[in-house]
Amino acid sequence: MATEHDPRPALSSTARRTLMGIGALLLMWFLFAWLILDRHVLDAAGESVGTAFALGVVVSLIGALRGSR
């Protein structure tokens, strides 16, 4: 009996830990902005989502530059 392979590549344990750490830092940034800096919940969420988007752009640029060589 043949099984179908998942077309998505598996993440290494290092990549998984890095993503979990970044997610935890983004959550802490949200809580810091909301509770300590006393920003509105939507503003704090926007800051953390914007930071995640900016990190994604930087990682994408680095990957594109490394792949073009």
DSSP file (Angstrom, degrees, kcal/mol; ACC not computed):
  #  RESIDUE AA STRUCTURE BP1 BP2  ACC     N-H-->O    O-->H-N    N-H-->O    O-->H-N    TCO  KAPPA ALPHA  PHI   PSI    X-CA   Y-CA   Z-CA
    1    1 A M              0   0    0      0, 0.0     2,-0.3     0, 0.0     0, 0.0   0.000 360.0 360.0 360.0 119.1    0.0    0.0    0.0
    2    2 A A        -     0   0    0      1,-0.0     2,-0.4     0, 0.0     0, 0.0  -0.623 360.0-149.9 -87.4 141.3    1.6    3.3   -1.2
    3    3 A T        -     0   0    0     -2,-0.3     2,-0.3     0, 0.0    -1,-0.0  -0.850  19.1-116.4-108.5 148.1    1.3    6.4    0.8
    4    4 A E        -     0   0    0     -2,-0.4     2,-0.3     1,-0.1     0, 0.0  -0.604  28.2-126.0 -83.4 143.2    1.3    9.9   -0.7
    5    5 A H        -     0   0    0     -2,-0.3    -1,-0.1     1,-0.1     3,-0.0  -0.634  20.7-114.2 -88.8 145.6    4.1   12.2    0.3
    6    6 A D        -     0   0    0     -2,-0.3     4,-0.1     1,-0.1    -1,-0.1  -0.670  19.3-148.5 -76.4 124.4    3.4   15.6    1.7
    7    7 A P  S    S+     0   0    0      0, 0.0    -1,-0.1     0, 0.0    -2,-0.0   0.684  73.3  92.0 -71.3 -15.4    4.7   18.2   -0.9
    8    8 A R  S    S-     0   0    0      1,-0.1     2,-0.1    -3,-0.0    -2,-0.1  -0.628  82.8-121.4 -79.7 132.7    5.6   20.6    1.9
    9    9 A P        -     0   0    0      0, 0.0     2,-0.2     0, 0.0    -1,-0.1  -0.475  29.2-113.4 -71.8 145.4    9.2   20.4    3.1
   10   10 A A        -     0   0    0     -2,-0.1     2,-0.3    -4,-0.1     0, 0.0  -0.506  28.1-117.8 -77.5 145.3    9.5   19.6    6.8
   11   11 A L        -     0   0    0     -2,-0.2    -1,-0.1     1,-0.1     2,-0.1  -0.598  26.3-119.9 -81.4 142.4   11.0   22.3    9.1
   12   12 A S     >  -     0   0    0     -2,-0.3     4,-2.3     1,-0.1     5,-0.2  -0.332  26.5-109.8 -72.9 165.0   14.2   21.5   10.9
   13   13 A S  H  > S+     0   0    0      1,-0.2     4,-2.3     2,-0.2     5,-0.2   0.846 119.5  54.0 -67.1 -31.8   14.2   21.7   14.6
   14   14 A T  H  > S+     0   0    0      2,-0.2     4,-2.3     1,-0.2    -1,-0.2   0.925 109.9  46.3 -66.9 -43.9   16.4   24.8   14.5
   15   15 A A  H  > S+     0   0    0      2,-0.2     4,-2.5     1,-0.2    -2,-0.2   0.891 112.3  51.5 -65.1 -39.0   13.9   26.6   12.2
   16   16 A R  H  X S+     0   0    0     -4,-2.3     4,-2.1     2,-0.2    -2,-0.2   0.913 111.4  46.6 -64.4 -43.0   11.0   25.5   14.4
   17   17 A R  H  X S+     0   0    0     -4,-2.3     4,-2.4     2,-0.2    -2,-0.2   0.888 111.7  51.8 -66.3 -38.6   12.7   26.8   17.6
   18   18 A T  H  X S+     0   0    0     -4,-2.3     4,-2.5     2,-0.2    -2,-0.2   0.924 110.7  47.5 -63.7 -44.5   13.6   30.1   15.8
   19   19 A L  H  X S+     0   0    0     -4,-2.5     4,-2.4     1,-0.2    -1,-0.2   0.884 111.6  50.5 -64.3 -39.0   10.0   30.6   14.7
   20   20 A M  H  X S+     0   0    0     -4,-2.1     4,-2.3     2,-0.2    -1,-0.2   0.903 111.3  49.0 -65.3 -40.4    8.7   29.8   18.2
   21   21 A G  H  X S+     0   0    0     -4,-2.4     4,-2.4     2,-0.2    -2,-0.2   0.906 111.7  48.2 -65.1 -42.4   11.1   32.3   19.7
   22   22 A I  H  X S+     0   0    0     -4,-2.5     4,-2.4     2,-0.2    -2,-0.2   0.909 111.7  50.6 -65.1 -41.2   10.1   35.0   17.2
   23   23 A G  H  X S+     0   0    0     -4,-2.4     4,-2.2     2,-0.2    -2,-0.2   0.900 110.4  49.3 -62.0 -41.0    6.4   34.3   17.9
   24   24 A A  H  X S+     0   0    0     -4,-2.3     4,-2.5     2,-0.2    -2,-0.2   0.903 111.1  49.6 -65.5 -40.5    7.0   34.5   21.7
   25   25 A L  H  X S+     0   0    0     -4,-2.4     4,-2.4     2,-0.2    -2,-0.2   0.892 110.4  50.2 -65.4 -39.0    8.9   37.8   21.2
   26   26 A L  H  X S+     0   0    0     -4,-2.4     4,-2.3     2,-0.2    -1,-0.2   0.894 110.9  49.5 -66.1 -38.6    6.1   39.2   19.1
   27   27 A L  H  X S+     0   0    0     -4,-2.2     4,-2.5     2,-0.2    -2,-0.2   0.914 111.6  48.4 -64.7 -42.1    3.5   38.2   21.7
   28   28 A M  H  X S+     0   0    0     -4,-2.5     4,-2.7     2,-0.2    -2,-0.2   0.882 109.7  52.8 -65.8 -36.7    5.6   39.8   24.4
   29   29 A W  H  X S+     0   0    0     -4,-2.4     4,-2.6     2,-0.2     5,-0.2   0.916 109.6  49.3 -63.2 -42.2    5.9   43.0   22.3
   30   30 A F  H  X S+     0   0    0     -4,-2.3     4,-2.4     2,-0.2    -2,-0.2   0.944 113.7  45.1 -59.9 -48.6    2.1   43.0   22.0
   31   31 A L  H  X>S+     0   0    0     -4,-2.5     4,-3.0     2,-0.2     5,-0.7   0.880 113.2  50.9 -65.1 -38.1    1.6   42.6   25.7
   32   32 A F  I  X>S+     0   0    0     -4,-2.7     5,-2.2     2,-0.2     4,-1.3   0.936 113.2  44.6 -63.8 -46.4    4.3   45.3   26.5
   33   33 A A  I  <5S+     0   0    0     -4,-2.6     6,-2.1     3,-0.2    -2,-0.2   0.879 120.3  41.6 -66.2 -36.9    2.7   47.8   24.1
   34   34 A W  I  <5S+     0   0    0     -4,-2.4    -2,-0.2    -5,-0.2    -3,-0.2   0.947 128.1  23.9 -76.4 -49.7   -0.8   47.1   25.4
   35   35 A L  I  <5S+     0   0    0     -4,-3.0    -3,-0.2    -5,-0.2    -2,-0.1   0.883 131.6  31.2 -89.9 -40.6   -0.2   46.8   29.1
   36   36 A I  I  <<S+     0   0    0     -4,-1.3    -3,-0.2    -5,-0.7    -4,-0.1   0.922 127.2  37.2 -87.4 -47.9    2.9   48.8   29.9
   37   37 A L  S   <S-     0   0    0     -5,-2.2    -4,-0.1     2,-0.0    -3,-0.1   0.553 102.2-133.0 -82.1  -6.3    2.8   51.5   27.3
   38   38 A D        +     0   0    0     -6,-0.3     2,-0.2     1,-0.2    -4,-0.2   0.877  46.8 158.5  57.8  44.8   -1.0   51.7   27.6
   39   39 A R        -     0   0    0     -6,-2.1    -1,-0.2     1,-0.1    -2,-0.0  -0.579  50.5 -88.5 -89.9 160.7   -1.7   51.7   23.9
   40   40 A H     >  -     0   0    0     -2,-0.2     4,-2.6     1,-0.1     5,-0.2  -0.336  39.0-113.8 -64.5 151.3   -5.1   50.6   22.6
   41   41 A V  H  > S+     0   0    0      1,-0.2     4,-2.5     2,-0.2     5,-0.2   0.892 116.7  48.6 -57.2 -43.2   -5.4   46.9   21.9
   42   42 A L  H  > S+     0   0    0      2,-0.2     4,-2.3     1,-0.2    -1,-0.2   0.865 111.0  50.4 -68.4 -34.9   -5.7   47.4   18.1
   43   43 A D  H  > S+     0   0    0      2,-0.2     4,-2.1     1,-0.2    -2,-0.2   0.921 111.9  47.4 -66.2 -43.2   -2.7   49.7   18.1
   44   44 A A  H  X S+     0   0    0     -4,-2.6     4,-2.0     2,-0.2    -2,-0.2   0.902 113.1  48.5 -64.8 -40.7   -0.6   47.2   20.0
   45   45 A A  H  X S+     0   0    0     -4,-2.5     4,-2.6    -5,-0.2     5,-0.2   0.896 110.2  52.5 -65.7 -39.0   -1.8   44.3   17.7
   46   46 A G  H  X S+     0   0    0     -4,-2.3     4,-2.5     1,-0.2    -2,-0.2   0.875 107.6  52.1 -63.8 -37.6   -0.9   46.5   14.7
   47   47 A E  H  X S+     0   0    0     -4,-2.1     4,-2.1     2,-0.2    -1,-0.2   0.931 112.7  43.6 -64.3 -44.9    2.6   47.1   16.0
   48   48 A S  H  X S+     0   0    0     -4,-2.0     4,-2.1     2,-0.2    -2,-0.2   0.891 115.8  47.3 -70.9 -37.6    3.3   43.4   16.5
   49   49 A V  H  X S+     0   0    0     -4,-2.6     4,-2.4     2,-0.2    -2,-0.2   0.901 112.3  50.7 -68.3 -39.8    1.7   42.4   13.2
   50   50 A G  H  X S+     0   0    0     -4,-2.5     4,-2.5    -5,-0.2    -2,-0.2   0.889 109.8  50.1 -63.1 -39.3    3.7   45.2   11.4
   51   51 A T  H  X S+     0   0    0     -4,-2.1     4,-2.4     2,-0.2    -1,-0.2   0.904 110.3  50.0 -65.0 -41.3    6.9   44.0   13.1
   52   52 A A  H  X S+     0   0    0     -4,-2.1     4,-2.2     2,-0.2    -2,-0.2   0.904 111.1  49.4 -63.3 -40.9    6.2   40.4   11.9
   53   53 A F  H  X S+     0   0    0     -4,-2.4     4,-2.2     2,-0.2    -2,-0.2   0.920 110.6  49.7 -63.8 -43.9    5.5   41.7    8.4
   54   54 A A  H  X S+     0   0    0     -4,-2.5     4,-2.2     1,-0.2    -2,-0.2   0.897 110.5  50.2 -63.2 -40.4    8.8   43.7    8.4
   55   55 A L  H  X S+     0   0    0     -4,-2.4     4,-2.5     1,-0.2    -1,-0.2   0.893 109.4  52.1 -63.5 -39.0   10.7   40.6    9.6
   56   56 A G  H  X S+     0   0    0     -4,-2.2     4,-2.3     2,-0.2    -2,-0.2   0.885 108.9  49.7 -64.2 -38.9    9.1   38.5    6.9
   57   57 A V  H  X S+     0   0    0     -4,-2.2     4,-2.5     2,-0.2    -2,-0.2   0.921 111.5  48.6 -65.1 -43.5   10.2   41.1    4.2
   58   58 A V  H  X S+     0   0    0     -4,-2.2     4,-2.4     2,-0.2    -2,-0.2   0.927 112.8  47.3 -63.4 -44.8   13.8   41.1    5.6
   59   59 A V  H  X S+     0   0    0     -4,-2.5     4,-2.4     1,-0.2    -1,-0.2   0.894 112.0  51.3 -63.6 -39.4   13.9   37.3    5.6
   60   60 A S  H  X S+     0   0    0     -4,-2.3     4,-2.3     2,-0.2    -2,-0.2   0.903 110.2  48.5 -64.4 -41.7   12.5   37.2    2.1
   61   61 A L  H  X S+     0   0    0     -4,-2.5     4,-2.5     2,-0.2    -2,-0.2   0.911 111.6  49.3 -64.8 -42.3   15.1   39.6    0.8
   62   62 A I  H  X S+     0   0    0     -4,-2.4     4,-2.4     1,-0.2    -2,-0.2   0.918 112.2  48.8 -63.3 -42.4   17.9   37.7    2.4
   63   63 A G  H  X S+     0   0    0     -4,-2.4     4,-2.0     2,-0.2    -2,-0.2   0.889 111.5  49.4 -64.2 -38.9   16.6   34.5    0.9
   64   64 A A  H  X S+     0   0    0     -4,-2.3     4,-1.3     2,-0.2    -2,-0.2   0.905 112.2  47.6 -67.2 -41.0   16.3   36.1   -2.5
   65   65 A L  H  < S+     0   0    0     -4,-2.5     4,-0.4     1,-0.2    -2,-0.2   0.893 114.0  46.8 -67.4 -38.9   19.8   37.5   -2.4
   66   66 A R  H >< S+     0   0    0     -4,-2.4     3,-0.6     1,-0.2    -1,-0.2   0.848 112.0  51.5 -70.7 -32.9   21.3   34.2   -1.2
   67   67 A G  H 3< S+     0   0    0     -4,-2.0    -1,-0.2     1,-0.2    -2,-0.2   0.729 101.3  61.3 -76.8 -21.3   19.4   32.3   -3.9
   68   68 A S  T 3<        0   0    0     -4,-1.3    -1,-0.2     1,-0.2    -2,-0.2   0.602 360.0 360.0 -81.2 -10.0   20.6   34.5   -6.7
   69   69 A R    <         0   0    0     -3,-0.6    -1,-0.2    -4,-0.4    -2,-0.1   0.465 360.0 360.0 -86.3 360.0   24.2   33.6   -6.2
